[in-house]
Every structure is written in C-alpha cells, then in structure tokens.
Amino acid sequence: MEEVKLHGTSYNLFTYRVIWALKLKGIPFDYIEEEHSDKCPLVMKYNPAFKRFPVLFHGKKALSESMVILEYIEDTWPQNPLLPIDPIDRAMSRFWVKFAGDKGHCIGTIYYTIGEKQEKAIKETIEMLTIIEEQAIGEENKFFGGDKIGIVDLAFGIIPHWLEVIEDIVGVKLLKPHSFPRLLNWVQNFKEETVIKENLPNRDDMFVFFKNQREMLL
C-alpha cells in the first residue's frame, strides 16, 4: 500500500476529522504536526484557496479540505464504510455534511467576535442546533446514521469538545439538556467511542490555546 501521511495542526477540528476517519478505517498513517499559520509553504502549495490544514498525501497524490479528504478515504478504502449503502441514505448523509459545512461557521464566529456580531452568531448557532436536534438525529439512534459512526458524525465533530471549550471561553451555555436532549445524548455516545476518545486533544491545553488566540485576535 502506498504510504499515507497527514499534515495537520493541533486543536484543529478539520485535522481531527481525518485522523478519526483513518483510525476508523484501520489505515496506518504518519502524522506530521505543522505550525498554526496560513502562510505555511505546504498550505500555500496544496490549499491556496482556503489556506488551511489538513493536507493528506497518499503516495504522490495530495488532497486538502477535510470533507474532500474523507470522501477520498471512503472511495479508496471501502472497509468500515462511513457512508450508507442505500442511495437515498447516502444522499441524505451528504445533505447533512453540506449543512454542517454551510452552517457550522457560526460556532467559530462566536469565538472570533464580540458584541452584536457575536449575539447574531449565538442566535444562528442555536437555530442550527435546533434543526439538528429535530431533523437529523433519529430518536432511537446512537449516531446520526444508526449504531455506527459515519461521515455525518465526523462532519458535526465540532459540537462535542470544541463547542464546549468555546462556551467556557466566551461564557455562554448553548447545549442545554432541556433544549437538546438528543444532541447531548449523541455527544456522549460520540465521545465514548474508543477511536474518538483516544484521539481527542487535551481539553485543558485546548482551552488555554484557544483563550490565548482569542485574546490576540480581539
């Protein structure tokens, strides 16, 4: 098998999406930690459009953008599938992946802003979480697609761990048990899954890093 190398940055959700996918598939890979910079030569060469990690190398092939990489991983290594077999279910999974990509930025906006912009982002995040709670998670499901982690779970990976840290830094509580019981049940199931639990950044270190970064930006 051609060598697989993943270049990423610590505490970066997009990097962890790919780590989780490779681990769930049982694909051996080398991880190379890169500096937090949008001017890194590797990013400028392989992801000039978005200027962010991760970058995956499979032999001489290079790919960027986490969800694009996950689709490539799914197509290349079919074992332990991340997408359902049924065409309708596959299409719905891709719908929720797109939803996560289109709407999930509001969580980051809570972190990067203050005042009216932050209040607007909080409102948009609550609206997004409500849609997920009411429409995306089946009442009896452990994960978004049933009893096994799939691509939609990885797409929404910012909600467990990352959103919790942002809540603590900003001083708001969005994931309230009475408002989001299904979502919080999913968060618990997701974080208890062995591959996820063993491949999460240290929460205290992550809090310090994000807090310092935010103070530098604001």
C-alpha positions in Angstrom: 0.0 0.0 0.0 1.2 3.5 -0.8 2.4 5.5 2.2 -0.2 7.8 3.8 0.9 11.0 5.5 -1.3 13.5 7.2 -0.1 17.1 7.8 -2.2 19.0 10.3 -2.3 21.3 13.3 -3.1 20.7 17.0 -6.6 21.5 18.3 -7.8 21.8 14.6 -11.2 20.1 14.1 -10.5 19.6 10.4 -7.4 17.7 11.2 -9.1 15.5 13.7 -11.9 14.7 11.2 -9.3 13.0 9.0 -7.5 11.3 12.0 -10.8 9.8 13.1 -11.7 8.6 9.6 -8.3 6.9 9.1 -8.4 5.3 12.5 -12.0 4.1 11.9 -10.9 2.5 8.6 -7.8 1.0 10.2 -5.4 2.8 7.8 -1.8 3.2 9.0 -0.5 6.7 8.5 2.2 9.1 9.7 1.1 12.3 11.3 3.2 15.5 10.9 2.4 18.4 13.1 2.6 21.8 11.4 2.7 25.3 12.7 -0.5 27.4 13.0 0.0 29.7 10.1 -2.0 30.4 6.9 1.4 31.3 5.2 2.9 27.8 5.7 4.5 26.8 2.4 2.7 23.4 2.4 -0.7 25.1 2.7 0.2 27.7 0.2 1.1 25.0 -2.3 -1.6 22.4 -1.7 -4.6 24.5 -0.4 -4.0 28.1 -1.8 -7.8 28.7 -2.0 -8.5 28.3 1.8 -5.0 28.3 3.3 -5.7 25.8 6.0 -4.8 22.3 7.1 -5.1 19.3 6.9 -3.2 18.1 3.8 -3.2 14.3 3.1 -0.6 12.6 1.0 -1.3 9.2 -0.4 1.8 8.2 -2.3 2.4 11.1 -4.7 -1.2 12.3 -4.5 -2.1 15.3 -2.3 -5.5 16.4 -1.1 -6.8 19.2 1.1 -10.1 20.1 2.8 -11.2 17.7 5.4 -14.5 16.6 3.9 -13.0 16.2 0.5 -10.3 14.0 2.1 -13.0 11.9 3.9 -14.7 11.2 0.6 -11.4 10.1 -0.9 -10.7 7.9 2.1 -14.2 6.4 1.7 -13.7 5.7 -2.0 -10.2 4.3 -1.6 -10.7 2.1 1.4 -14.2 0.7 1.4 -13.8 -1.3 4.7 -15.7 0.0 7.7 -17.8 2.3 5.5 -18.6 5.9 6.6 -21.4 6.3 4.1 -24.6 4.1 3.9 -25.1 1.6 1.1 -28.6 2.7 0.2 -28.5 5.6 -2.4 -31.2 7.6 -0.6 -29.4 7.3 2.7 -26.1 8.2 1.1 -27.7 11.3 -0.4 -29.2 12.3 2.9 -25.8 11.9 4.6 -24.3 14.2 2.0 -27.1 16.7 2.7 -26.2 16.9 6.4 -22.5 17.1 5.5 -23.3 20.1 3.4 -25.4 21.5 6.1 -22.5 21.2 8.6 -20.2 23.0 6.1 -22.7 25.8 5.3 -23.9 26.5 8.8 -21.1 25.4 11.2 -19.1 28.5 10.7 -21.4 30.4 13.1 -19.8 28.4 16.0 -16.4 29.9 15.0 -17.9 33.3 14.7 -19.0 33.2 18.4 -15.3 32.6 19.2 -13.9 35.3 17.0 -16.3 38.2 17.7 -17.9 40.2 20.4 -21.0 42.4 20.7 -23.7 42.4 18.1 -21.8 40.1 15.7 -21.4 37.5 18.5 -25.0 37.8 19.5 -26.1 37.2 15.9 -23.7 34.1 15.7 -25.2 32.8 19.0 -28.7 33.0 17.6 -27.6 31.3 14.3 -25.9 28.6 16.3 -29.0 27.9 18.4 -31.1 27.7 15.2 -28.6 25.3 13.6 -28.5 23.1 16.7 -32.3 23.1 16.8 -32.5 21.8 13.2 -30.0 19.1 14.0 -31.9 18.1 17.1 -35.3 18.0 15.4 -34.5 16.7 12.0 -31.0 15.0 11.8 -30.9 12.6 14.8 -33.3 9.7 15.0 -35.0 9.2 18.4 -33.6 5.7 18.8 -30.3 6.3 17.0 -26.9 6.2 18.8 -25.3 8.1 16.0 -26.6 10.1 13.0 -26.8 7.1 10.7 -27.7 4.5 13.3 -25.5 2.4 15.6 -22.1 3.1 13.9 -20.2 6.4 13.5 -20.4 7.7 9.9 -19.4 10.7 7.9 -22.2 12.9 9.3 -20.9 12.3 12.8 -17.4 13.4 11.7 -18.8 16.4 9.9 -20.5 17.6 13.1 -17.4 16.8 15.2 -17.1 20.5 16.2 -20.1 20.1 18.6 -18.5 17.7 21.1 -15.3 19.1 22.7 -14.8 22.2 20.5 -18.2 23.9 21.1 -17.9 23.0 24.8 -14.5 24.8 25.1 -15.8 27.8 23.2 -18.8 28.0 25.5 -16.4 28.1 28.5 -14.2 30.8 26.9 -17.0 33.1 25.8 -19.2 32.4 28.9 -22.4 31.2 27.2 -24.2 27.9 27.5 -25.9 26.7 24.3 -26.2 23.0 24.7 -28.8 22.8 27.4 -30.3 19.4 28.4 -33.9 20.5 28.2 -33.4 22.0 24.7 -31.2 19.4 23.1 -31.6 16.0 24.7 -31.0 14.0 21.5 -27.9 16.1 20.6 -26.4 15.8 24.1 -27.0 12.0 24.0 -25.2 11.9 20.7 -22.3 14.0 22.1 -21.9 11.5 25.0 -22.0 8.4 22.6 -19.6 10.1 20.2 -17.0 10.9 22.9 -17.3 7.5 24.4 -16.5 5.7 21.2 -12.9 4.3 21.5 -11.5 5.8 18.4 -12.8 9.2 19.3 -11.9 9.1 23.0 -8.3 8.1 22.2 -7.9 10.8 19.6 -9.2 14.0 21.1 -7.0 16.9 22.1 -6.4 17.6 25.8 -9.3 19.8 26.9 -7.3 21.9 29.3 -4.5 22.5 26.8 -7.0 23.3 24.1 -8.8 25.8 26.4 -5.5 27.7 27.1 -4.5 27.7 23.4 -7.9 29.0 22.2 -8.2 31.6 25.0 -4.8 33.0 24.2 -5.5 33.0 20.4 -8.8 34.9 21.0 -7.1 37.5 23.2 -4.6 38.1 20.4 -7.3 38.5 17.8 -9.8 40.8 19.7 
